[in-house]
Amino acid sequence: MTTKDVVTLERSDNSSCKIHVFGATLYSWINKGEEMIFVSSKSHFDKKKAIRGGIPIVFPNFGPWDLGPQHGFARIMSWNSTEVSKDESSNPMAVFNLSDTEETRKMWNFRHVSWITFQLTYIVTLLEDSLKTDFIVKNVDDKQLGFTCLLHNYFKVPDVTKVTVSGLNGLRYKDKVRGGEMFTENGELVTVSENIDRIYQDTPSEHILKQVAGGCSIVITKTELPDTVVWNPWKENAASMSDFGDDEYPQMLCVEAGFVAKQKVLASDEKYMGSQRLTVKQVV
């Protein structure tokens, strides 16, 4: 189902997801009656500021950007959507597209650097017990295109201090809370008990989050997204954000799949696809 601003995918097992055309931001994923995605009650849906929650798309820059807004422009621009269709296995899917505009050209023409012509495609597929997102970048310019990108997953959790994240032990990470210094993870499982903002590099293709919504686990399986960001603002930072409830930080954890530690560079006419699949596992 598609309205002016929202595309909805539905399954017969009481599962659905909703994607807003502003930023092509998925802001709800209900799996068999259980909402798995966090969105702040104070999030703006005004088509001006990025939606605080869901799965915002970060492109062409992760973090502060000299040429434009933090995390780039993809999450704060309106995308074109196609009619809801089905994949080869009859799973509902939706496709969103974004190309360069006068606005992006002004950003990438900063300091006399020629703008970049690009095409973005975002495919959302709702499967049984899982959600698949494919992010595709095509360089249609005659120059190289360098960028960073990320799928900024906000997961809904009953108590963030009880959540564990696997697959990070022994890996190097940049700790933005501690001035961007590099550290090595020495915990078998990552847990959260304070402000955390880490960029783990060269991560495996799978992470398991335990004790998320409904007491379930979520398996993140990713391809061509070699880095993993773990973020929770904690009390003090939550209170400083106008679009985030002061007491909402215990109810969410961001575990984000991205290509952010270094740039991905595409030659002219080259294409890149980063994919993730989020799968719910019931605890028995």
ABEGO torsion letter per residue (X at the ends): XBBAABBBBBBAAGBBBBBBABGGBBABBBBGGBBABBBBAABBBAGABBBBEEBBBBOABBEBBAABBBGEAAAABBBBBBBBBBBAAGBBBBBBBBBBBAAAAAAAABGGBBBBBBBBBBBBBBBBGBBBBBBBBBBABABBBBBBBBBBBBBBBABAAABBBBGABGBBBBBAAAGGBBBBBABABBBBABBBBBBBBGBBABBBBBGBBGGBBBBBBBBGBABBBBBBAEAAAAAABAABBAAAAAABBBBBBBBAABBBBBBBGBBBBBBBBBBBBBBX
